[in-house]
């Protein structure tokens, strides 16, 4: 890790804690042990916070042992430094000079958002892109490559590629969200042509499609409003609490979980994404649950005692 960061041994321990939590997310004893470890040393908490920040920005998903995950974290941090340097050079030398030096086609790769952040891009041809939390997109004129996360595209004529499909729109408004094994495409206005290995399909306003290596499947009505995030809101209707927390967790750093006893409680409401702490406190007024907060990075939803 770079200077000023916790030692590699501490970061290694933090990664191992994260992997253990992923393996046993419902273990109260494991969560208690993590809390104790975080409280032992300020550098422990610092390493844990850094890990959550980097995971949110680069969608790191360490697998295997910590020895494999450490280089991933180091490469992600180096990539972040490179992006910042490119932006600085663009301010001093002019982005046109940098683009002219690159080979065609020219792709801009410095459009990304951190956890809890959104970003709007105004492209040529009256095309607009809005990136959701923890997302990254490459841009070449009116062509887009969604590398991770979620994006909304609207206006003009555009082409967007994601993991499993290519989408073409003309004065349409569409969102695409990337999952590990599929891409979910939803159209709010206009018409979008979706091409994939399994064929092609035209989506009209109000329609959605899940595209994976196995094919295409229409998306039905969701307990989650797929476009509410563009208005800074999380809007849910009769959603399971465990699913609500998984969605809310995209907009905050740290670990967020719930007791299995309350996982299937149903929730409806409108929540502001800019205030994740208030969003969690509000559910205690809507459901018979309480929050256990060990640190600002560790929150668990439990039944009311």
Steps between C-alpha positions, in 0.01 A plus 500: 500500500608862460663704774266610774285190466482209747759226462444218254452253787212708638342541156539126448313440827224742396453313171484168685231645730301610197524156341393334825198729523401418143521131581294535821294823467252396771758408765448727801812361667713580195364855492581542870855380439539748212378781724758405761776492236404844368508641853847360576694749290423816303689355202263202497203732452696705245582188296137386513377841383756508218397154386133598485580819306710321241248218466223751439693698240646210304245228582773278644376158596800323657484125455736235624750606765628840603824447309295512179288794611787729610634549143147573378470777756843638411422502127168673564669772704767545232225530238327766709826697522544470123152633436559798727829576324332490159242748621775727634685483168176578321464820705857615432565381146146483366299183447507551122879447499466176695226372272696586187793293624288189544436253222153486344238427611539732797335376818480713811529272804498745787125511560428322826312548826585402854259346751202729552595729212320574171642679199343656191677504161396718207618341175492595135169486317294607801564166674497500881627231736440473872724261695372345821703405808816292445484514120744548213452568131729552199396754236581538131278771354146365532620145563510377859648198673356435846777329696324472834205623699198676354436774248208688349528620139261741327459738208660509157625185330726268696645152530578333832680172553485309827614154610240301309339731246517802274224762517414757233265789567370812328348761731433220749554486876644172629681365806745210511618330817781247513482193722757221530322272254260726308423848373157648573367748244188711556345758269310795645437697179524425131629180341832319537643224282684238707746265329654200670643158421148355524360741240345844512189656647332843492397635838224756537441742787416308817673180388812337638734218410753290689782387271752233599715232344192276509279733297238773542215513751234771535505689830172523685384752755764564766468582870768762428437805280789467251503872411450656845877525559519757217290726725714428807243261645463134593134410442385152603166321506454187710868407492665251736710673765811300409464612136441860605820496706696352210384791285556764770848360557605610150486862614705480820843375610539209737310187592121494519308186595199372683393228738337205316199544729408828326634432150158424350312798643340706222564870450358780285607862491698785346853566630763763421825349376706800608427417865579127545514532880153655514375241251596222739355676804172549317443127462491469878180710489347283230591153626550336842878516469794675663850595384816367661787733404846387611673767289376728223619230258323208669120489532269208566119503499352284777154430649375743763593355839 
